[in-house]
Structures are given as C-alpha cells and as structure tokens.
C-alpha cells in the first residue's frame, strides 16, 4: 500500500492502555484492572517488526514519561488520556512533535 499509494513515511504509534502507560497510579489493588495484561511481548514484537519493515516507530510510553517529568508528578500523564484508551486533546498535542520529526 505504501508503494502503491506513494506514501513517503509510515509511522507506527504504540498506544498503550492507560493501565500500561502509568501503572503506578492506575493499577490499584482491588480495582478491576489491577491485573490487566501488560502486553509486553506483543509490544516488543510489534515495534521490532515495524522497525524492520522500515517504518518509524513511536512508543507513547516515551510521551507519558516526558509528561511526568514536565509535570513533576507521576499523575501528570493522566491528563493525556480521556479514558482508559483514548488520548485527550493534550495527549494528541504531545504526540504531534513526535509525528513531525523527519
């Protein structure tokens, strides 16, 4: 599809559930998602395959970690999500610079 449509750049964004993006504050003992799957092996394989195929790769965990540093709190990345999986407007805003990189 990339060649057929003349697409110059493909970017694969690994967008984790909030439980995997900020586990220290979302995996509360007794909560229904305390034991939510981590998908570590699937993530590793997907990112490796995407990179091997020549695609640019963005791990949203890097963005949540940067937000924690920027906000000075382990809770700061929560503002990047609307719910357990969808990015907030701020979450999309934080992703844009990564997408604009050559």
N, C-alpha and C positions, 0 to 999 in steps of 0.2 A: 504494500500500500504506500509505503514511504517513497519508493522509486516511482511507482505508477502515478502518484499524485504530485511528485516533485517537491515533497516536503523536505526542507533542509535540515530541520532539527527536531528530534523527538526527545521529550523529557518525561521520564518516569518518576512520579512522585509517590513515595511510600507514605501513605496517610494512615497512621495507626489510630485505633480506637483510643479515646481519652484514658482508658484504664492502662494502656501500654505507654502512652506518652508521658503521663505523670502518675506512675503507680504509687508513689509515696503518699499522695493525697487522695487518690481515688479508690485504692484497694483497702477499704476499711473492714476490719474483721467484723463479721456478722452481716455485711452488705451482700446483696445477691450476686454482685460481680467481683467479690473478693478473690475467687479462684478463676477468674476469666482467663481464657487461654492467652499465652504470650505470643504465639505465632513466630517465635524466634527463628526456627529453622526455615519456615516458609519465607520469612522476610529476607533472610540471608540468601536463599536460593533465588528469589525473585530479583533482588538487587544485583546479584552476580550475573544472572542471565541477561538482564537489561544492559549492564555494562559491557558484557561480552558481545552483545549484538551491536554495540557502538552507540547506544543511547546514553544521554546524560541522565544522571540519577540524583534525585533529591530525597533525603531522608528527613521527614518532617520532625523527627526527634531532635535533629540539629536546631531547628527553629524553636521548638519548645524549650530546649536547653538555653538558647540565647535569650529567650524571653524571661526565663527565671533569673538569669544574670542581670538583664536590663531592669527588671522589676525589683530585684533584690529580695525575691521571695520564691519559695517553692510553689506558692499558689498563683503566681503571676501567669503561668501558661494556661490556667483555666479560662482566661479571657479569650484565648484563641479558638475556643470551641463554643458552639451554640448548644450542643447536646453531646451525647457520647461519641458521635462520629462526624458531625458536620462542622466545618470551620465557621467561625464568626466573621463579620466584616474585618475585624482586626486580624484574625487568623489569615485571611486572604491577603490583606495588606502586607503582613510579614512574609508571606510566601513570594510575593511579586518580585522583590530584588533577586531572589534565587533563580526565578524563571528568566529574568532579563540578562543573566550572565551569559557571556558567549561560550 
